[in-house]
Amino acid sequence: ESEALAAPTIRGGLGPEAARLFRVYRTISNMLDRRGYMVPKQLREITPSAFKQQFGEFPSRESLTILVEKADDEKNQLFVFFPEDEKVGVKPIKVYTDRMRAEGVSNAIMVLRVDITPFAKQAVQEMSDTYRIEHFKESELLVDITKHQLVPEHQVLTPNEKSALLKRYRLKENQLPRIQPNDPIARYYGKALKRTMI
């Protein structure tokens, strides 16, 4: 019984659901920062007590919505939505795209409780020309994979560094290993990683 009483202090005074959302919120804030979006330091380094103060003991997922813009282009904005539904259907996606249209935003990330329905996945795919909506499961964002000790730092080389690397090892670009688009690190950095980058 004493372990059960101690658990909230380990989570910074947050209940299990709030603690889970706190971890996801902090990971997504750091992800956005690494993608080149302007994310205030207090979001990236938010503490459990500050999270509780800002969002309450039982945070509504809608209140967690984030809107950020790129540091080098304020018109390049991105929403982060936290849908309530366990399996997100087409209806919430329609609500999100309507909001994106109203605010002139074409990029978004949905943080899913569990998953997305096949119809919703298809709807996201069909809208991909106008709106780029990525989706991550909460469970994928509980830990910031870029801070894991077994994950090496990923850094994009400048054109000069790229040509020096190819020259040093006498390689052609197509001889280098490729990172798959569904690789966790590739998904973490999103479209900040382009196909020809090394």
C-alpha angles and dihedrals in degrees: 000000000000089000090056090052092049095051096081091054090054089053092049094258093306124132117240096267094044090047090052092049090046092056092046092047093051093047093049091048091054091045091054091048091052090050089059100259121138105252117171114245091237089062095047092047098033114155125218091251092049089048090051091047093050100040105020133236093296104032118205109232091227091059089060092065111130129200117192137168132212115264091231099038121034091191090062100083134164134199125210112205127191106201118207097219119094090220110030114222134191095276098068090044089056089051091050095047090049089054091045090051092048092051097039095244120142102180129068144161122211117205105208125207091214115335149319125258119249090245091052091048089052091048090053089050093049091051094048093106091061104022129031107207117177121189132206128181115237089240089061091056101046089096127036099235093200089065095051113115093230095053112084119220111271115216130173113231123230116243089259093050089047094054091044090053093049091047094046093054095032093237138147117227092250091058093067121095115261128227111225119234090238093052109121092239092048089051091047092056094037118187090347083089112068127196099254096044121116 
